[in-house]
Amino acid sequence: MKILIFGLPGSGKTWLAERLQKRLECAWFNADEIRRMANDWEFSEAARYRQAHRMASIANNEKYHDRTVICDFVCPTEVTRAIYDADYTVWMDTISRGRFEDTNDMFETPEKVDYHVEKWFDNTDEALADAIERHIRINNV
């Protein structure tokens, strides 16, 4: 199963992914770490597509081997989200503006997500893990 945690920079994607990974005992890939390994710090539209393909490739490998994987990255447009092609999406909608204006300008509100985090609670990671586990059981993912 490919899980995507996306949202503006500073919305809590990595914080949540780290905790959710421990709860689900699965693979986790952070976009900044993948960019560091690729030495690719460009943020043009083409570079964001490239990063979405990079993240999808890593996640697809995990899924191919029947492993659950979490990827957390901005994934700002419907196109980048389609490239990643998640089985389960979590939108971190906890802030209205991130620290990078170019990202704020291009970020598209998603039409559909599996879980929409608008506000943090003490047990947000536990509630998400429960929701994902239910989704897996119900949909036989």
C-alpha positions in Angstrom: 0.0 0.0 0.0 1.3 3.5 -1.0 0.4 6.2 1.5 0.9 9.8 0.6 1.1 12.5 3.3 1.1 15.9 1.5 0.6 19.5 2.2 2.4 22.9 2.4 5.9 23.1 3.9 5.6 23.4 7.7 2.1 21.7 7.9 3.4 18.7 9.8 3.9 16.1 7.1 7.2 14.7 8.4 6.2 14.8 12.0 3.1 12.8 11.3 4.9 10.4 8.9 7.6 9.6 11.4 5.0 8.7 14.1 2.7 6.8 11.6 5.6 4.8 10.3 6.4 3.5 13.8 2.8 2.6 14.4 2.3 0.8 11.0 5.9 -0.6 11.0 6.4 0.2 7.4 8.8 1.9 5.1 8.9 5.7 5.1 10.6 8.1 2.6 10.9 11.8 3.2 11.1 14.1 0.1 13.9 16.2 1.5 16.0 13.1 2.1 15.3 11.8 -1.4 16.1 15.2 -2.9 19.4 15.2 -0.9 20.4 11.8 -2.3 19.5 12.9 -5.8 21.3 16.3 -5.2 18.2 18.0 -6.8 17.1 21.2 -5.1 15.3 22.7 -8.0 11.6 23.5 -7.5 10.4 24.5 -10.9 7.2 22.8 -12.2 9.3 20.3 -14.2 11.4 19.6 -11.1 8.3 18.9 -9.0 7.1 16.4 -11.6 10.6 14.8 -11.5 10.4 14.5 -7.7 6.9 13.0 -7.9 8.2 10.4 -10.3 11.2 9.7 -8.0 8.9 9.3 -5.0 6.5 7.1 -7.0 9.3 4.9 -8.2 10.5 4.3 -4.7 7.0 3.6 -3.4 6.1 1.4 -6.3 9.1 -0.8 -5.5 7.9 -1.2 -1.9 4.4 -1.9 -3.0 5.6 -4.5 -5.6 7.2 -6.4 -2.7 3.9 -6.3 -0.7 5.2 -3.7 1.7 3.3 -0.7 3.0 5.2 2.6 2.4 4.6 6.2 3.5 6.0 9.1 1.4 5.7 12.6 2.7 6.2 15.5 0.4 4.5 18.7 -0.7 3.1 17.2 -3.9 1.4 20.5 -4.7 -0.7 19.8 -7.8 -3.3 17.3 -8.9 -0.7 16.2 -11.6 2.0 15.5 -9.1 -0.5 13.6 -6.9 -1.6 11.6 -10.0 2.0 10.8 -10.8 2.5 9.4 -7.3 -0.8 7.5 -7.5 -1.4 6.8 -3.8 -3.6 4.1 -2.4 -4.3 6.3 0.6 -3.9 10.1 0.8 -3.6 12.3 3.9 -3.8 16.1 3.3 -2.1 18.1 6.0 -4.2 21.2 5.8 -3.0 22.7 9.1 -1.6 26.0 7.8 -3.0 28.5 5.2 0.4 29.6 3.9 3.8 27.9 3.9 7.2 29.6 4.0 7.8 29.5 0.2 5.7 31.8 -1.9 6.3 29.8 -5.1 4.9 26.7 -3.4 1.9 28.6 -2.0 1.1 30.0 -5.5 1.1 26.6 -7.1 -0.5 24.5 -4.4 -3.9 23.2 -5.6 -6.5 22.2 -3.1 -7.2 18.5 -3.6 -10.5 17.4 -4.9 -10.6 14.2 -2.9 -8.5 12.7 -0.1 -8.9 9.8 2.2 -8.1 11.8 5.4 -8.1 15.5 5.8 -6.1 16.9 8.8 -7.3 20.4 9.5 -6.2 20.6 13.1 -3.7 18.8 15.3 -4.9 16.9 18.3 -2.8 14.9 20.8 -3.7 11.6 19.1 -3.7 12.7 15.4 -1.2 10.0 14.5 -3.2 7.3 16.3 -6.4 8.3 14.7 -4.8 8.2 11.3 -3.2 4.8 11.9 -6.7 3.5 12.9 -8.3 5.1 9.8 -5.7 3.6 7.5 -6.0 0.2 9.1 -9.8 0.3 8.6 -9.3 1.4 5.0 -7.0 -1.5 4.3 -9.4 -4.0 5.8 -12.5 -2.6 4.1 -10.9 -2.3 0.7 -8.7 -5.3 0.9 -5.7 -3.2 -0.2 
